[in-house]
Amino acid sequence: MQSMQSIAGPNPYVGGGFTVTFGEFEKVTAAIAKCSKDEVLGAVDTAYAVEVSIATNVVTIKVFSASTVGAGPNAWGELAAGNMSGLTFTVLAIGE
């Protein structure tokens, strides 16, 4: 079985990530997540990437960013904190 949730990012984001619970499953066996701001970038912008981990029916999403400002390479790093409420995160989970 699969399920999808789209949620606004947290405010504030806290290092270590935020969670999405899939109550219809006892166990999530696989999940992917996508941030709404990872495709078209301006000259002065920030790119976001996500990493997921799973514990029972809870998916944890860690958010990483890299700036497009300045000479590269610009390293990716997890956000330490910040307001992510302007972004949407879509999570697709497969569970049982």
N, C-alpha and C positions, 0 to 999 in steps of 0.2 A: 504494500500500500504506500501511496505517496501523499504528501501534503505540502502546501506552500503558504508562507506567511510573508507579508510585506509590512515593515514597521518603520517608524521614524527612528533615527538614531538617538542615542541618549544625550541628555544634558544634565550634568556633565559626563563626558566619557571618562572612565577611570582606567588606568593601565591594567592590563590583564583581561580586558574585554567586557562584553555584556552578554546576557543570555536570552535565548528564545526557547520557550517550553512548548513541546508538541504533546498536549494532553491526550490526544487521540491514540498515542502510541505508548506501549510499555517500554519500548526500546527503539531508539533511532539507530539504524545500521549504517546509514550513509547520509551525508548532507553537503550541500554547496551553498555558498552565499555570494551575493553580488551587491556592490554599492552603486548607487545611482550616478556617482561622479567618478567614472573611471575610463571614459571613452574620449570625448572631445575636450581638448585642453587649449586654453589660451596661452599667450606668450608669458603671462605672469599668473600662474595657477598652481594648484596642488593636485597630484594624482593620488588616489586611494586604492589600496588593495586589502583584501581580507583573508584571514586564516580561520578555519573552523576546527573545533574539537568537540567531541561528543561524550556525554556521560548519561547513561540511561536514556531518558527522553528529552534531555536538555542539550541544546547546541550553544556553545560559547563562540562568540565572534570577536576576534582581535583585529583591530584596525591599524594599518600601517600607512604611512604617507611619504611622499617624496615631492620636493618642490621643483618646478620647471624654471625657477629663477636662477640666474647666474651660470657660470661655466660649470659643466658637468665633469665627472659624474656626480650626481646628487644621490646620496645614500638613502635607502629606505630605512625607516625606523618606526617602531610602534609609537602611537600617540601617547604622550604622558598624561594629557588631560585636554579637554576642550569641549566645545558645544557642537555636537553632531546632529542636532535636531533638524537642520536644514537638508539632511541627506536621508534617503530611503534605502533600507537594506531589505533585500528579498532573499529568503532562505527556502530552498527546496530540500525536503527531507524524505527519506525512505525509511519505513519502520515496520514494526510488527507489534 
